[in-house]
């Protein structure tokens, strides 16, 4: 299951992670976010041990959302060594997200 990333645990779980991190910025009321949600959950199982897969509810975590200038959701950020290395805005098929993550694992 994807980790719930919050303003409080962001630094510990994302910035200090020794693995690549995929963060899905979403909201309950967002239609396209509901399309991406199951893909993120699948990836969290498939990449268990290889990457950290998390979700940030933008309504409840304004600090993290503002820090990265999240204006459109879903936005998926890819982190490596605490830095944003890739970004995907909008709903896309799973293979697009998996390809971006694989590039960070390799």
C-alpha positions in Angstrom: 0.0 0.0 0.0 1.2 3.5 -0.8 2.5 5.5 2.1 0.5 8.5 3.3 3.0 11.3 3.1 2.2 14.4 5.1 3.8 17.8 5.9 5.0 16.1 9.1 6.7 13.0 7.7 7.8 14.3 4.3 11.4 15.0 5.2 11.9 11.6 6.9 10.2 9.5 4.3 11.0 11.3 1.1 14.1 13.6 1.4 16.1 11.1 3.6 15.1 8.0 1.6 17.9 5.9 0.2 15.6 4.6 -2.5 13.9 6.5 -5.4 10.5 8.0 -4.3 7.3 8.4 -6.4 4.9 10.9 -4.9 1.3 11.2 -6.1 -0.2 14.6 -5.3 -4.0 14.1 -5.2 -7.3 15.1 -3.7 -10.5 13.3 -2.9 -12.6 15.5 -5.2 -10.3 15.1 -8.3 -11.6 12.8 -11.0 -8.3 12.1 -12.8 -6.7 11.4 -9.4 -9.1 8.5 -8.9 -7.8 7.0 -12.2 -4.2 7.3 -11.1 -4.8 6.0 -7.5 -5.1 2.3 -8.4 -2.0 2.5 -10.5 0.0 4.0 -7.6 -1.3 1.2 -5.3 -0.2 -1.4 -7.9 3.2 0.1 -8.2 3.6 0.3 -4.4 3.3 -3.5 -4.3 5.4 -4.2 -7.4 8.3 -1.9 -6.4 8.2 -2.9 -2.7 11.8 -2.8 -1.4 13.1 -1.0 -4.6 11.3 2.3 -4.3 9.1 4.3 -1.9 5.6 5.0 -3.3 3.6 7.6 -1.5 0.5 9.8 -1.8 0.1 13.4 -0.6 -3.4 14.7 -0.1 -3.0 18.3 -1.2 -6.0 19.5 0.8 -4.5 18.3 4.1 -0.8 19.0 3.4 -0.4 22.5 2.0 3.2 22.9 3.0 4.6 20.1 0.8 2.2 21.0 -2.0 3.3 24.7 -2.0 7.0 23.8 -1.6 6.9 22.0 -5.0 4.5 24.5 -6.7 1.7 21.9 -7.2 -1.0 23.7 -9.1 -2.6 20.9 -11.1 -3.5 17.4 -9.8 -2.7 14.7 -10.2 1.0 15.6 -10.3 3.5 12.8 -9.7 7.0 13.7 -8.7 10.0 11.4 -8.8 12.7 11.9 -6.3 16.2 10.5 -6.1 18.6 11.4 -3.3 16.1 14.1 -2.0 15.9 15.9 -5.3 13.1 16.0 -7.9 14.4 14.3 -11.0 11.2 13.8 -13.0 7.6 15.0 -13.1 4.3 13.9 -14.6 1.2 16.1 -14.6 -2.2 14.5 -15.4 -3.5 11.0 -15.6 -1.3 8.7 -17.7 -1.1 4.9 -18.3 0.9 2.8 -15.8 3.7 2.1 -18.2 4.6 5.8 -18.4 5.0 6.0 -14.6 6.8 2.7 -14.4 9.2 3.8 -17.2 10.1 7.0 -15.3 10.6 5.0 -12.1 12.7 2.4 -13.7 15.0 5.1 -15.0 15.7 6.1 -11.3 16.2 2.5 -10.1 18.7 1.6 -12.8 
